Amino acid sequence: MGTSKYSPEFRADAVALCRASPGRTYAAVAKDLGVNHETLRVWVREAEQAAVPGAVEASALEKENRQLKARVRELELEREILHRAAKYFAGETNW
């Protein structure tokens, strides 16, 4: 992934500020900090998930599962293409 222009300390402070002011919206807090409201929302969600025991492992497994399923689809497509090519070239030869 790319590097972030925000330090982990800044992120933690932003999440703490957002949690400390429950009446304020993400947009209001983000505007005060000079960040995008969706970025702040993602930081808060990640902090909440990190606070739940076992959530990090589960999300890591889900991510790996999605990657593996995508790789399986890619390999199945490649196999199908090769299968069709083999049929095509086998039909061209008239020995």
Backbone as CSV, one residue per row, in Angstrom:
resi,resn,N_x,N_y,N_z,CA_x,CA_y,CA_z,C_x,C_y,C_z
1,MET,0.828,-1.167,0.000,0.000,0.000,0.000,0.878,1.237,0.000
2,GLY,0.266,2.373,-0.266,0.989,3.629,-0.277,1.233,4.137,1.129
3,THR,2.093,5.131,1.207,2.376,5.706,2.502,1.337,6.771,2.815
4,SER,1.070,6.943,4.083,0.074,7.909,4.517,0.755,9.216,4.886
5,LYS,0.072,10.315,4.615,0.650,11.600,4.997,0.316,11.952,6.437
6,TYR,-0.458,11.106,7.101,-0.833,11.343,8.499,-0.134,10.317,9.387
7,SER,0.468,10.798,10.446,1.180,9.909,11.363,0.176,9.101,12.190
8,PRO,0.616,7.975,12.720,-0.278,7.183,13.589,-0.734,7.979,14.819
9,GLU,0.135,8.858,15.326,-0.239,9.673,16.478,-1.381,10.629,16.108
10,PHE,-1.288,11.243,14.921,-2.336,12.158,14.468,-3.654,11.405,14.319
11,ARG,-3.578,10.211,13.742,-4.790,9.403,13.578,-5.415,9.071,14.920
12,ALA,-4.577,8.651,15.868,-5.089,8.298,17.195,-5.720,9.511,17.879
13,ASP,-5.076,10.676,17.741,-5.626,11.895,18.330,-6.950,12.268,17.662
14,ALA,-7.034,12.103,16.356,-8.265,12.428,15.631,-9.403,11.514,16.074
15,VAL,-9.109,10.234,16.248,-10.126,9.280,16.702,-10.561,9.625,18.121
16,ALA,-9.600,9.970,18.971,-9.929,10.336,20.347,-10.794,11.591,20.381
17,LEU,-10.478,12.559,19.535,-11.276,13.780,19.471,-12.695,13.478,19.002
18,CYS,-12.808,12.612,18.031,-14.123,12.239,17.509,-14.942,11.520,18.579
19,ARG,-14.310,10.656,19.331,-15.007,9.933,20.392,-15.352,10.841,21.568
20,ALA,-14.519,11.862,21.820,-14.735,12.752,22.953,-15.881,13.729,22.711
21,SER,-16.251,13.896,21.460,-17.345,14.828,21.146,-18.444,14.081,20.401
22,PRO,-19.272,13.324,21.139,-20.286,12.487,20.500,-21.374,13.265,19.773
23,GLY,-21.584,14.525,20.114,-22.628,15.305,19.458,-22.200,15.847,18.104
24,ARG,-20.919,15.809,17.819,-20.409,16.354,16.565,-20.335,15.269,15.500
25,THR,-20.521,15.696,14.281,-20.467,14.745,13.165,-19.022,14.527,12.736
26,TYR,-18.812,13.461,11.961,-17.480,13.216,11.398,-17.048,14.408,10.556
27,ALA,-17.974,14.956,9.798,-17.653,16.067,8.910,-17.165,17.280,9.686
28,ALA,-17.805,17.587,10.811,-17.410,18.753,11.608,-16.019,18.563,12.201
29,VAL,-15.761,17.392,12.766,-14.449,17.115,13.355,-13.389,17.098,12.258
30,ALA,-13.705,16.468,11.130,-12.747,16.380,10.032,-12.413,17.762,9.487
31,LYS,-13.401,18.627,9.412,-13.170,19.985,8.914,-12.215,20.726,9.845
32,ASP,-12.399,20.573,11.150,-11.507,21.216,12.123,-10.076,20.699,12.000
33,LEU,-9.941,19.420,11.671,-8.609,18.811,11.562,-7.987,18.983,10.180
34,GLY,-8.803,19.310,9.196,-8.289,19.474,7.842,-8.124,18.160,7.103
35,VAL,-8.975,17.179,7.424,-8.936,15.889,6.725,-10.308,15.628,6.116
36,ASN,-10.369,14.677,5.232,-11.628,14.284,4.618,-12.475,13.546,5.649
37,HIS,-13.789,13.790,5.630,-14.660,13.144,6.620,-14.700,11.632,6.450
38,GLU,-14.566,11.148,5.223,-14.553,9.690,5.009,-13.266,9.084,5.568
39,THR,-12.172,9.811,5.456,-10.907,9.337,6.016,-11.038,9.188,7.525
40,LEU,-11.617,10.195,8.161,-11.822,10.132,9.610,-12.753,8.981,9.981
41,ARG,-13.803,8.784,9.204,-14.745,7.700,9.480,-14.039,6.343,9.401
42,VAL,-13.168,6.187,8.422,-12.422,4.931,8.270,-11.486,4.730,9.461
43,TRP,-10.823,5.790,9.892,-9.937,5.686,11.054,-10.705,5.264,12.302
44,VAL,-11.880,5.834,12.511,-12.690,5.478,13.677,-13.130,4.023,13.582
45,ARG,-13.575,3.604,12.400,-14.007,2.217,12.224,-12.847,1.257,12.471
46,GLU,-11.654,1.578,11.957,-10.492,0.719,12.177,-10.133,0.644,13.655
47,ALA,-10.238,1.767,14.357,-9.945,1.784,15.792,-10.955,0.939,16.561
48,GLU,-12.217,1.000,16.159,-13.244,0.188,16.816,-13.006,-1.298,16.572
49,GLN,-12.607,-1.645,15.349,-12.340,-3.050,15.039,-11.109,-3.545,15.779
50,ALA,-10.108,-2.686,15.935,-8.891,-3.084,16.642,-9.168,-3.301,18.126
51,ALA,-10.189,-2.628,18.660,-10.518,-2.766,20.077,-11.209,-4.089,20.382
52,VAL,-11.812,-4.710,19.379,-12.513,-5.979,19.575,-11.515,-7.124,19.457
53,PRO,-11.370,-7.959,20.494,-10.428,-9.068,20.411,-10.831,-10.053,19.315
54,GLY,-9.872,-10.449,18.523,-10.127,-11.414,17.457,-10.596,-10.790,16.163
55,ALA,-10.937,-9.520,16.172,-11.443,-8.879,14.951,-10.340,-8.718,13.924
56,VAL,-9.129,-8.441,14.382,-8.013,-8.251,13.455,-7.713,-9.548,12.726
57,GLU,-7.699,-10.658,13.460,-7.437,-11.940,12.836,-8.542,-12.299,11.838
58,ALA,-9.791,-12.012,12.235,-10.914,-12.333,11.363,-10.861,-11.494,10.094
59,SER,-10.563,-10.220,10.227,-10.507,-9.378,9.032,-9.327,-9.769,8.151
60,ALA,-8.225,-10.191,8.755,-7.081,-10.646,7.976,-7.435,-11.925,7.214
61,LEU,-8.165,-12.826,7.877,-8.587,-14.055,7.210,-9.580,-13.767,6.093
62,GLU,-10.485,-12.820,6.329,-11.440,-12.454,5.284,-10.735,-11.839,4.080
63,LYS,-9.746,-11.013,4.348,-8.988,-10.388,3.263,-8.247,-11.458,2.458
64,GLU,-7.599,-12.375,3.165,-6.881,-13.452,2.481,-7.852,-14.313,1.686
65,ASN,-9.032,-14.585,2.251,-10.042,-15.386,1.571,-10.481,-14.712,0.275
66,ARG,-10.722,-13.384,0.319,-11.108,-12.649,-0.892,-10.009,-12.716,-1.945
67,GLN,-8.748,-12.565,-1.499,-7.630,-12.628,-2.438,-7.527,-14.009,-3.071
68,LEU,-7.704,-15.038,-2.269,-7.613,-16.397,-2.792,-8.752,-16.705,-3.761
69,LYS,-9.957,-16.233,-3.444,-11.081,-16.447,-4.358,-10.855,-15.727,-5.679
70,ALA,-10.292,-14.530,-5.629,-9.989,-13.800,-6.862,-8.942,-14.557,-7.674
71,ARG,-7.951,-15.118,-7.009,-6.905,-15.884,-7.707,-7.497,-17.141,-8.337
72,VAL,-8.413,-17.805,-7.644,-9.068,-18.997,-8.188,-9.850,-18.632,-9.450
73,ARG,-10.609,-17.517,-9.403,-11.351,-17.080,-10.592,-10.406,-16.802,-11.754
74,GLU,-9.281,-16.158,-11.459,-8.302,-15.855,-12.500,-7.733,-17.137,-13.110
75,LEU,-7.393,-18.096,-12.275,-6.836,-19.349,-12.766,-7.865,-20.158,-13.551
76,GLU,-9.116,-20.132,-13.097,-10.168,-20.827,-13.845,-10.369,-20.215,-15.219
77,LEU,-10.305,-18.892,-15.307,-10.423,-18.211,-16.596,-9.256,-18.573,-17.508
78,GLU,-8.043,-18.571,-16.966,-6.874,-18.958,-17.759,-7.006,-20.396,-18.262
79,ARG,-7.480,-21.281,-17.398,-7.641,-22.684,-17.768,-8.654,-22.818,-18.904
80,GLU,-9.756,-22.085,-18.801,-10.781,-22.130,-19.838,-10.235,-21.612,-21.162
81,ILE,-9.466,-20.545,-21.125,-8.873,-19.994,-22.345,-7.929,-21.013,-22.976
82,LEU,-7.103,-21.643,-22.176,-6.179,-22.659,-22.704,-6.931,-23.864,-23.252
83,HIS,-8.013,-24.235,-22.584,-8.815,-25.368,-23.048,-9.409,-25.064,-24.425
84,ARG,-9.943,-23.862,-24.591,-10.520,-23.466,-25.881,-9.452,-23.367,-26.960
85,ALA,-8.284,-22.858,-26.603,-7.193,-22.749,-27.578,-6.738,-24.139,-28.022
86,ALA,-6.660,-25.064,-27.092,-6.244,-26.418,-27.431,-7.247,-27.058,-28.384
87,LYS,-8.543,-26.852,-28.149,-9.567,-27.383,-29.049,-9.442,-26.764,-30.434
88,TYR,-9.216,-25.458,-30.472,-9.112,-24.766,-31.742,-7.932,-25.282,-32.559
89,PHE,-6.771,-25.379,-31.921,-5.582,-25.810,-32.643,-5.626,-27.293,-32.970
90,ALA,-6.284,-28.093,-32.169,-6.407,-29.519,-32.470,-7.327,-29.703,-33.686
91,GLY,-8.299,-28.845,-33.846,-9.205,-28.949,-34.994,-8.564,-28.476,-36.277
92,GLU,-7.530,-27.638,-36.210,-6.875,-27.114,-37.405,-5.968,-28.147,-38.059
93,THR,-5.430,-29.045,-37.306,-4.479,-29.999,-37.886,-5.222,-31.137,-38.569
94,ASN,-4.919,-31.332,-39.833,-5.516,-32.430,-40.606,-4.407,-33.322,-41.141
95,TRP,-3.807,-34.094,-40.307,-2.711,-34.959,-40.711,-3.235,-36.176,-41.349
